[in-house]
């Protein structure tokens, strides 16, 4: 029997390090390429970020560690101050 080398991809959450398991068989899923791995785990509810990022996959857990990582990915909230409007501290913006 010949021995051959075959590369497979396993998706792992960058927050909790859990591996993606096939929902039907509950075994660790192996993928032949990155694109199919991204599409399948995204369809199952995982957050998949752009490829150049070192941290790309976040599973569906909703604990404080996962929420903190997702919050860090969000852009800062815009600050809107209309000229002449009182700020929250009570001073007027000119």
N, C-alpha and C positions, 0 to 999 in steps of 0.2 A: 504494500500500500504506500503510495507516494505521500510525502509530507509537503504541503504547500503553505505559504504564508498568505494570510488574508487579514486585512485591516478592517476593523469595525469601530463604530462610534457608539459610545454610551453617554447619554445626557445626564448631567449631575447638577443639582441646584447649587448655585454659587453662595447661597446663604447658609443652608443647613447640610449641604453635601449629600443629600439623599439622591438616589439614582431613580431615573424615570422607569416605572414598571408598566408593562402592557396591562391596560385595565381588564382585559378578558382573562388572561392567564396569570396575572399578578407576578410575572417573572420579569427580570431586568430585560429591557428591550435593547436589541443591537440593531444599529443602522448601518447601511452601506456607504452613505455619504452625508455630509453636513446638511444639505438642502432638505432631504427627506426627514432627517432628525428634527430640524427646525419646524417644518410644516406639521409634523405629527404631534409634537409636544405642544405647539401653539394651539392646534385644534383641540387639544385636551385641557386647555386652560392655563398653561404655563406662560409666563412672560418671557418673550424671546427678543433680545436686543440686537443691534447691528453687530456684524462680525468683527470689526476692528477692536471692539471693547474686550478687555480681559474678563470681565464679569458679564456673562451674556444670558444666563438662564436663571429664572426665579420660579420656584414651584408654586402651587396653589395654596400653601399654608397661609394662615392669616395671623400668626403670632406677632409679637412686637418686633422681633428681629427682621422678619420679612417686610413688615410695614415700614420700618425705619429705612430699609434699603430702597423701597419703592418711593418713599418720601424724598430721599436724597436725589433721586433721579428727576424729580419734578423741577421745572424752572421756578425761580422766585416769583412770588405774587407781585403783580404790578402795583405801584404806589401812585395813586391818582390824587393830586391836590390841585384844585381849581384856584386860580388867583383870586384873592379876596375871601376865600372860604376859610372858616375857622378850623384850625387843626384840633386834634383830640385834646391836646394840652391846653387849648384855649387861646393860643396866640394866632394872629392873623398872618396868612401867607401873602406876600406882595407880588 
